[in-house]
Amino acid sequence: MPGNRGVRARAVGSWVRSAFRLAEVRLRIPIVLVAAAVVVGRWESIRNHWDRFTRGVAVEELAKRPVSSDTEYFCPMDPGVVSNGPGRCGVCNMGLVRRFRGEAVMLPDGVVARMQLSPYRIQLAGVRTSPLGHLPLEREWRASAVASRSGEGVVATADLPARRVAWIEEGQAVEVSSDDLPGQVPLAGRIRSIARESDDGRELARVVVAIENPPQALRGGMIVGLRFRVAVAELDPFRDQPRQPSSLKPGEPSRIYLCHNHPETIALSPGHCPVDGNPRMPARLDPLDRVRWWCPMHPDVQTETPGASCEKCGGMALKPRIVHYAPEGQVLAVPQSAVIDTGDRKVVFVEGMPGMFDGIEVRLGPRCGDFYPVIGGLEPGQAVVISGAFLLDAETRLNPALASTYFGAGGSRRATAGPNPEEASDDPIAMLAPADRLMARRQRTCPVTGKELGSMGTPERLVISGRTVFLCCSGCEAKLRREPGKYLSKLSAPAADSQGQRPEARGSK
């Protein structure tokens, strides 16, 4: 009956309400605890969803987030600049390059170690730097001699170690002094002759010095002191270094574009390094630097104007290079405190950026007082470590992990020249990137000159007509661009590279 169904429905409803009230009373505490556990456990996700609905996500914030947990971005010009995401270096404004975290980075040529220290550790170690400059250094040697009189005047004769005085020459001025002369005024002398001889296995140099305007008090048999001095700038190999450049001519470049890892690959216009493909960065020349053109195969072929070619190489264009000029009578000098002598090489630490120190292998002349003249390895203006260099060197030896993320840390220059430390760097092709090495070896010869790749140094990489081509040197680039069809026809059809992709297809992307 309809009345009975209504009564039963009300009874069921009343039972359900009673059961719900009972569950609410009995289970309210467990429900609260479970809800609290869920909120605490998923708080980060809940907060992200809340931020997304309330204020959205800015594009700039997305760019700063890590692309992945195993990658990072760094600046090849300033390796200490590292970021979780893409962007530009705050020091040089160069685009950051992606790499895996902990991935070994190739050291530039000549750098044997690289380390980065915090400001606290730099202060604790007492590290101080000073810019490298030119100084009027002199070599000096003092010796005793015996004076003698003859019809030609007064001369002083001394037997000196030939190795120590190999730098003196006939006609060179000498300062003569003697404790027995009144007034102790040094006398002027000049080397008359130098005779090399051996005595009991020792190489000696008998030096005869003619004394100018000798006083009557200077008698034969007296002992006199000789002081040999000569400016380092007048000795080999410094005498052949360029000195005092002329003023800049109209149109002469005052800015160049450099690859930090391969400074020898300079250019006068923007582009990419032919070795590692990184973009070249602009750099302004020092007032004592000039751009000159030369042939790497024939260094005697040089010019001050662009566009010239080397006739000995069949008309290949000369390559630009930076020539460092020194002030007249001066040489580039590094303080003795900055030099670490390991026995088989000399290393100087240079601060490339704040807190980033590179150990550079250098070639130095004989020590002159508190300085060494620099033959090669350093450039004017570099900030060299003059205090604390020994501590930096000891740190790289005691804690190799500081430089473990760089190829060649603690190795020689030869061991760090190529991007693959397992390959012998005697092969110029080994200087190329792994994928480029494979293509260069398959190509074998230069399409312009027909010479074997590597015979003139590291091959030049060029993408032309959608195809990657390697040249023996940059001098061939102009000819290839003028007549690409003529020279590309000399090469065989490009084969697939190690990734299964044709080189010309990849190069045209």
C-alpha positions as CSV (number, residue, x, y, z in Angstrom):
1,M,0.0,0.0,0.0
2,P,1.2,3.5,-0.6
3,G,1.1,4.4,3.0
4,N,3.3,1.5,4.0
5,R,5.9,2.3,1.3
6,G,6.2,5.8,2.7
7,V,6.7,4.6,6.2
8,R,9.4,2.1,5.1
9,A,11.2,4.9,3.1
10,R,11.2,7.2,6.1
11,A,12.5,4.4,8.3
12,V,15.4,3.6,5.8
13,G,16.3,7.3,5.6
14,S,16.3,7.6,9.4
15,W,18.6,4.6,9.6
16,V,21.0,6.0,7.0
17,R,21.2,9.3,8.8
18,S,21.8,7.6,12.1
19,A,24.6,5.5,10.5
20,F,26.2,8.6,9.0
21,R,26.1,10.4,12.3
22,L,27.7,7.4,14.0
23,A,30.5,7.2,11.4
24,E,31.1,10.9,11.6
25,V,31.4,10.7,15.4
26,R,33.6,7.6,15.4
27,L,35.8,8.3,12.3
28,R,36.3,12.1,12.4
29,I,39.7,11.9,14.1
30,P,41.2,9.2,11.6
31,I,39.8,11.3,8.7
32,V,41.5,14.4,9.9
33,L,44.8,12.6,10.4
34,V,44.7,11.1,6.9
35,A,43.9,14.4,5.3
36,A,46.8,16.1,7.2
37,A,49.2,13.3,6.0
38,V,48.1,13.8,2.4
39,V,48.6,17.6,2.6
40,V,52.0,17.2,4.2
41,G,53.2,14.5,1.7
42,R,51.9,16.3,-1.4
43,W,52.6,19.9,-0.2
44,E,55.0,20.8,-3.1
45,S,52.6,19.6,-5.7
46,I,49.7,21.4,-4.0
47,R,51.7,24.6,-3.8
48,N,52.7,24.4,-7.4
49,H,49.1,24.0,-8.5
50,W,48.0,26.9,-6.3
51,D,50.8,29.2,-7.7
52,R,49.7,28.2,-11.3
53,F,46.1,29.1,-10.7
54,T,46.8,32.3,-8.7
55,R,49.6,34.0,-10.6
56,G,50.7,31.9,-13.5
57,V,54.3,31.2,-14.6
58,A,56.5,33.8,-16.2
59,V,58.6,32.9,-19.2
60,E,61.8,34.2,-17.5
61,E,61.2,31.8,-14.6
62,L,60.9,28.9,-17.0
63,A,64.2,29.8,-18.7
64,K,66.0,29.8,-15.3
65,R,64.8,26.3,-14.4
66,P,67.1,23.4,-15.0
67,V,66.5,21.7,-18.4
68,S,67.3,18.3,-16.7
69,S,69.1,17.2,-13.6
70,D,72.1,15.9,-15.5
71,T,72.8,18.9,-17.7
72,E,74.1,22.5,-17.2
73,Y,75.3,25.4,-19.3
74,F,78.7,27.1,-19.2
75,C,80.6,29.9,-21.0
76,P,83.6,28.7,-23.1
77,M,85.2,32.2,-22.7
78,D,84.7,32.3,-18.9
79,P,84.4,28.7,-17.8
80,G,83.6,29.7,-14.2
81,V,80.2,31.0,-15.4
82,V,77.8,28.0,-15.0
83,S,74.0,28.0,-15.1
84,N,71.2,25.5,-14.8
85,G,69.5,26.8,-18.0
86,P,70.3,28.5,-21.3
87,G,71.2,32.2,-21.3
88,R,74.1,34.5,-21.8
89,C,77.4,35.0,-19.9
90,G,77.3,38.0,-17.7
91,V,81.0,38.6,-18.3
92,C,81.4,38.4,-22.1
93,N,77.7,38.2,-23.2
94,M,78.4,35.0,-25.1
95,G,75.7,32.4,-25.4
96,L,76.1,29.6,-22.8
97,V,76.9,26.1,-24.1
98,R,75.1,23.0,-22.9
99,R,77.1,20.1,-21.3
100,F,76.5,17.2,-19.0
101,R,77.2,17.8,-15.3
102,G,80.8,16.6,-14.5
103,E,81.6,16.3,-18.2
104,A,85.3,16.9,-18.9
105,V,86.0,20.1,-20.8
106,M,89.0,20.5,-23.1
107,L,91.7,22.8,-21.8
108,P,93.1,25.5,-24.2
109,D,96.5,24.9,-25.8
110,G,99.3,25.4,-23.4
111,V,97.1,25.2,-20.2
112,V,98.2,22.3,-18.1
113,A,95.8,22.8,-15.1
114,R,92.7,24.8,-14.3
115,M,91.2,25.4,-10.9
116,Q,88.5,27.6,-9.4
117,L,88.7,28.8,-5.8
118,S,86.2,30.7,-3.6
119,P,87.1,34.2,-2.4
120,Y,87.6,32.8,1.1
121,R,90.2,30.2,-0.1
122,I,91.9,32.9,-2.2
123,Q,92.3,35.1,0.9
124,L,93.3,32.2,3.0
125,A,96.1,31.3,0.6
126,G,97.3,34.9,0.2
127,V,96.9,34.8,-3.6
128,R,97.8,38.1,-5.3
129,T,98.0,38.9,-9.0
130,S,99.7,41.6,-11.1
131,P,99.4,42.5,-14.8
132,L,102.2,41.4,-17.0
133,G,104.2,44.1,-18.6
134,H,107.6,45.0,-20.3
135,L,110.8,45.9,-18.4
136,P,114.3,46.9,-19.4
137,L,116.0,43.8,-18.1
138,E,119.8,43.3,-18.1
139,R,122.0,40.3,-17.8
140,E,125.0,40.8,-15.6
141,W,128.2,38.8,-14.7
142,R,131.0,39.9,-12.4
143,A,134.5,38.4,-12.6
144,S,138.1,39.1,-11.5
145,A,140.9,39.6,-14.0
146,V,144.6,40.4,-14.1
147,A,145.8,43.7,-15.6
148,S,148.8,43.9,-17.8
149,R,150.5,46.7,-19.7
150,S,151.9,46.5,-23.2
151,G,152.6,48.8,-26.1
152,E,148.9,48.8,-27.0
153,G,147.8,50.0,-23.6
154,V,146.4,48.2,-20.5
155,V,144.3,45.1,-20.8
156,A,142.7,42.8,-18.3
157,T,142.5,39.0,-19.0
158,A,140.1,36.6,-17.3
159,D,139.2,32.9,-17.8
160,L,135.4,32.6,-17.4
161,P,132.9,29.6,-17.6
162,A,132.0,29.5,-21.3
163,R,128.4,28.4,-20.5
164,R,127.8,31.4,-18.2
165,V,129.1,34.0,-20.5
166,A,127.9,32.7,-23.8
167,W,126.0,36.0,-24.3
168,I,129.0,38.3,-24.3
169,E,130.5,39.5,-27.6
170,E,133.6,41.2,-28.9
171,G,133.3,45.0,-28.8
172,Q,130.9,44.9,-25.9
173,A,131.3,47.6,-23.2
174,V,132.7,46.4,-19.8
175,E,132.9,48.3,-16.4
176,V,136.3,47.9,-14.8
177,S,137.0,48.6,-11.1
178,S,139.8,48.0,-8.6
179,D,140.1,48.5,-4.8
180,D,143.7,49.7,-5.3
181,L,142.7,52.7,-7.5
182,P,142.2,56.1,-5.8
183,G,138.6,57.3,-5.7
184,Q,137.1,54.0,-6.6
185,V,135.8,55.4,-9.9
186,P,134.8,52.6,-12.4
187,L,136.8,52.7,-15.6
188,A,135.4,52.0,-19.1
189,G,136.6,49.0,-21.0
190,R,135.7,47.1,-24.2
191,I,136.0,43.4,-25.0
192,R,138.9,43.0,-27.4
193,S,138.8,39.2,-28.0
194,I,137.2,36.0,-26.7
195,A,139.0,32.7,-27.1
196,R,137.2,29.4,-26.3
197,E,139.3,26.6,-24.9
198,S,139.1,23.5,-22.7
199,D,140.9,22.9,-19.4
200,D,140.5,19.5,-17.7
201,G,137.2,18.9,-19.4
202,R,135.8,22.4,-18.6
203,E,134.8,24.8,-21.3
204,L,136.4,28.2,-20.6
205,A,136.4,31.5,-22.4
206,R,139.5,33.6,-22.2
207,V,138.3,37.2,-22.4
208,V,140.6,40.1,-23.0
209,V,139.3,43.5,-22.1
210,A,141.0,46.7,-23.3
211,I,140.8,49.5,-20.6
212,E,140.2,52.9,-22.0
213,N,142.2,55.9,-20.6
214,P,143.8,53.8,-17.8
215,P,145.3,55.9,-14.9
216,Q,149.0,55.7,-14.0
217,A,148.1,54.0,-10.8
218,L,146.9,50.9,-12.7
219,R,149.9,48.7,-13.0
220,G,150.5,45.3,-14.5
221,G,149.7,42.4,-12.2
222,M,146.9,44.2,-10.3
223,I,143.6,42.5,-9.8
224,V,140.7,44.3,-11.3
225,G,137.0,43.6,-11.2
226,L,135.0,43.2,-14.5
227,R,131.3,43.8,-14.7
228,F,129.7,42.6,-17.9
229,R,126.2,44.0,-18.6
230,V,124.0,43.7,-21.7
231,A,120.3,44.5,-22.3
232,V,118.2,41.4,-22.7
233,A,116.5,43.0,-25.6
234,E,119.8,42.9,-27.5
235,L,120.2,39.1,-27.0
236,D,118.8,36.1,-28.9
237,P,116.0,35.4,-29.3
238,F,114.7,38.7,-28.0
239,R,116.7,40.9,-30.5
240,D,114.5,39.4,-33.3
241,Q,111.2,40.3,-31.6
242,P,109.3,43.2,-33.2
243,R,109.7,46.6,-31.5
244,Q,107.8,49.8,-31.3
245,P,105.0,49.6,-33.9
246,S,104.1,52.4,-36.2
247,S,100.9,54.3,-35.8
248,L,97.7,52.7,-37.1
249,K,97.2,53.3,-40.8
250,P,93.7,54.1,-42.2
251,G,91.8,50.9,-42.5
252,E,94.1,48.9,-40.4
253,P,92.1,46.7,-38.0
254,S,92.0,47.6,-34.3
255,R,89.6,44.8,-33.4
256,I,89.7,41.0,-34.0
257,Y,87.5,38.0,-33.3
258,L,89.0,35.2,-31.2
259,C,88.2,31.7,-30.0
260,H,89.1,31.5,-26.3
261,N,90.2,27.8,-26.6
262,H,92.1,28.3,-29.9
263,P,93.5,31.9,-30.0
264,E,95.5,31.1,-33.1
265,T,92.4,30.9,-35.2
266,I,91.8,34.7,-35.3
267,A,89.6,36.4,-37.8
268,L,88.6,40.0,-38.8
269,S,84.8,39.3,-38.9
270,P,82.4,37.4,-36.7
271,G,82.1,33.6,-37.2
272,H,82.8,30.3,-35.6
273,C,86.0,28.6,-34.6
274,P,87.0,26.0,-37.3
275,V,88.2,23.6,-34.5
276,D,85.4,23.4,-32.1
277,G,82.6,25.4,-33.8
278,N,82.2,27.8,-30.9
279,P,81.4,31.4,-31.9
280,R,84.4,33.8,-32.0
281,M,84.2,36.8,-29.6
282,P,85.3,40.4,-30.4
283,A,88.5,41.6,-28.8
284,R,90.2,45.0,-29.0
285,L,93.9,45.1,-29.8
286,D,96.4,46.4,-27.3
287,P,98.1,49.6,-28.4
288,L,101.3,47.7,-28.9
289,D,99.6,44.9,-31.0
290,R,99.1,44.8,-34.7
291,V,97.4,42.4,-37.2
292,R,99.8,41.1,-39.8
293,W,99.5,38.4,-42.5
294,W,101.8,35.5,-43.0
295,C,102.1,31.9,-44.4
296,P,102.3,29.2,-41.7
297,M,104.2,26.9,-44.1
298,H,106.7,29.7,-45.1
299,P,107.0,32.1,-42.1
300,D,109.4,34.3,-44.0
301,V,106.4,35.3,-46.3
302,Q,104.8,38.2,-44.4
303,T,103.0,41.4,-45.2
304,E,101.2,44.3,-43.4
305,T,98.3,44.4,-45.9
306,P,95.4,41.9,-46.3
307,G,94.6,40.0,-49.5
308,A,98.2,39.0,-50.3
309,S,99.0,35.4,-51.2
310,C,102.0,33.1,-50.9
311,E,103.7,32.3,-54.2
312,K,105.6,29.4,-52.6
313,C,102.2,27.7,-51.8
314,G,100.7,28.2,-55.2
315,G,98.9,31.5,-54.5
316,M,97.1,30.6,-51.2
317,A,95.9,33.6,-49.2
318,L,98.0,34.6,-46.2
319,K,96.5,34.1,-42.7
320,P,96.1,36.9,-40.2
321,R,97.9,36.8,-36.9
322,I,98.6,39.1,-33.9
323,V,102.1,40.5,-33.6
324,H,103.0,41.8,-30.2
325,Y,105.4,44.7,-30.2
326,A,107.6,45.6,-27.3
327,P,108.8,49.1,-26.3
328,E,112.4,49.8,-27.4
329,G,115.0,48.2,-25.1
330,Q,112.4,46.3,-23.1
331,V,111.1,42.7,-23.0
332,L,108.1,41.0,-21.5
333,A,109.0,40.0,-18.0
334,V,107.4,37.8,-15.3
335,P,108.3,38.0,-11.6
336,Q,110.4,35.1,-10.2
337,S,107.8,34.5,-7.5
338,A,105.2,33.7,-10.2
339,V,107.2,30.8,-11.8
340,I,106.8,27.2,-10.7
341,D,109.8,25.2,-11.9
342,T,109.0,21.5,-11.9
343,G,112.3,20.5,-13.5
344,D,111.0,19.6,-16.9
345,R,108.9,22.6,-17.5
346,K,108.0,26.1,-16.0
347,V,104.4,27.0,-15.2
348,V,102.8,30.3,-14.4
349,F,99.3,30.6,-13.0
350,V,97.1,33.2,-14.7
351,E,93.8,34.5,-13.4
352,G,91.5,34.4,-16.5
353,M,88.4,35.5,-14.5
354,P,87.7,36.1,-10.8
355,G,88.6,32.9,-8.9
356,M,89.5,30.9,-12.1
357,F,93.3,30.1,-12.4
358,D,95.0,28.5,-15.4
359,G,98.4,26.9,-15.1
360,I,100.2,27.9,-18.3
361,E,103.4,26.3,-19.5
362,V,105.9,29.1,-20.5
363,R,109.3,29.4,-22.2
364,L,111.6,31.8,-20.3
365,G,115.0,33.2,-20.7
366,P,117.7,33.1,-18.0
367,R,116.8,34.9,-14.7
368,C,117.7,38.5,-14.5
369,G,117.5,39.6,-10.8
370,D,113.9,39.1,-9.6
371,F,112.4,38.6,-13.1
372,Y,112.5,36.2,-16.0
373,P,112.3,37.4,-19.6
374,V,109.4,35.7,-21.4
375,I,110.1,33.9,-24.7
376,G,106.6,32.5,-25.2
377,G,103.4,31.3,-23.5
378,L,102.3,34.6,-21.9
379,E,100.8,37.9,-23.3
380,P,101.0,41.5,-22.1
381,G,98.3,42.5,-19.7
382,Q,97.5,39.0,-18.3
383,A,97.0,38.8,-14.5
384,V,99.7,36.5,-13.3
385,V,99.8,35.1,-9.7
386,I,102.8,36.7,-8.0
387,S,102.0,35.5,-4.5
388,G,100.6,32.1,-3.6
389,A,101.5,30.4,-6.9
390,F,103.3,27.6,-5.0
391,L,100.2,27.0,-2.9
392,L,98.0,26.8,-6.1
393,D,100.4,24.3,-7.6
394,A,100.5,22.2,-4.4
395,E,96.7,22.3,-4.3
396,T,96.3,20.9,-7.8
397,R,98.7,18.0,-6.8
398,L,97.2,17.3,-3.4
399,N,93.6,17.7,-4.6
400,P,93.3,16.6,-8.2
401,A,89.5,16.8,-8.0
402,L,89.7,20.6,-8.3
403,A,90.8,20.2,-11.9
404,S,89.4,16.8,-12.7
405,T,86.6,18.2,-14.9
406,Y,89.1,19.4,-17.5
407,F,91.1,17.4,-20.0
408,G,94.8,17.5,-19.4
409,A,94.8,18.7,-15.8
410,G,98.3,18.2,-14.6
411,G,99.5,17.0,-18.0
412,S,101.8,18.5,-20.5
413,R,100.9,20.8,-23.3
414,R,101.2,17.9,-25.8
415,A,98.8,15.8,-23.8
416,T,96.1,18.5,-23.7
417,A,96.2,19.7,-27.3
418,G,93.3,17.6,-28.6
419,P,89.7,17.2,-27.5
420,N,90.2,13.4,-27.1
421,P,92.9,12.7,-24.6
422,E,93.2,9.1,-25.7
423,E,94.4,10.1,-29.2
424,A,98.0,11.2,-29.9
425,S,98.0,14.9,-30.5
426,D,100.9,14.5,-33.0
427,D,98.1,14.1,-35.6
428,P,96.7,17.6,-36.5
429,I,93.3,16.0,-37.4
430,A,93.0,14.8,-33.8
431,M,92.4,18.5,-32.9
432,L,89.0,18.4,-34.5
433,A,85.8,17.3,-32.9
434,P,85.1,13.5,-33.0
435,A,82.5,13.7,-35.7
436,D,84.7,16.1,-37.8
437,R,87.7,13.8,-37.4
438,L,85.9,11.0,-39.0
439,M,84.8,13.1,-42.0
440,A,88.3,14.6,-42.4
441,R,89.9,11.2,-42.5
442,R,87.5,10.0,-45.1
443,Q,88.1,13.1,-47.3
444,R,91.9,12.7,-46.9
445,T,93.0,15.6,-49.2
446,C,92.3,19.3,-49.7
447,P,90.1,19.9,-52.8
448,V,92.0,23.1,-53.6
449,T,95.7,22.2,-53.3
450,G,95.4,18.4,-53.4
451,K,97.6,18.2,-50.3
452,E,96.9,15.7,-47.5
453,L,94.8,17.1,-44.7
454,G,96.9,17.8,-41.6
455,S,100.1,18.5,-43.6
456,M,99.6,22.3,-42.8
457,G,98.3,22.0,-39.3
458,T,94.7,21.5,-38.1
459,P,92.3,21.4,-41.1
460,E,89.9,24.2,-41.6
461,R,86.2,23.2,-41.5
462,L,83.9,24.9,-44.0
463,V,80.2,24.4,-44.9
464,I,79.6,25.4,-48.5
465,S,76.7,24.4,-50.9
466,G,75.2,22.5,-48.0
467,R,78.2,20.3,-47.6
468,T,80.9,20.1,-44.9
469,V,84.4,20.3,-46.5
470,F,87.8,20.4,-44.9
471,L,90.7,22.4,-46.2
472,C,94.4,22.2,-45.5
473,C,94.5,25.8,-44.4
474,S,92.3,28.9,-44.3
475,G,94.2,30.3,-47.4
476,C,92.1,27.9,-49.6
477,E,88.8,29.3,-48.5
478,A,88.7,32.2,-50.9
479,K,89.3,30.0,-53.9
480,L,86.7,27.4,-52.9
481,R,84.0,30.1,-52.4
482,R,84.8,31.6,-55.8
483,E,84.5,28.3,-57.7
484,P,82.8,25.8,-55.4
485,G,81.7,23.5,-58.3
486,K,85.2,23.2,-59.7
487,Y,86.8,22.0,-56.4
488,L,83.9,20.1,-54.9
489,S,83.8,17.9,-58.0
490,K,87.3,16.6,-57.0
491,L,85.8,15.0,-53.9
492,S,84.1,11.7,-53.8
493,A,80.4,11.6,-52.8
494,P,80.0,12.2,-49.1
495,A,79.5,9.0,-47.1
496,A,77.3,8.7,-44.1
497,D,78.9,9.6,-40.8
498,S,79.0,7.6,-37.6
499,Q,75.5,8.6,-36.7
500,G,74.0,7.4,-40.0
501,Q,73.5,11.0,-41.3
502,R,75.0,12.3,-44.4
503,P,77.5,15.2,-43.7
504,E,76.0,17.6,-46.2
505,A,72.5,17.1,-44.7
506,R,73.8,17.8,-41.2
507,G,75.9,20.8,-42.2
508,S,73.0,22.5,-43.9
509,K,70.8,22.6,-40.8
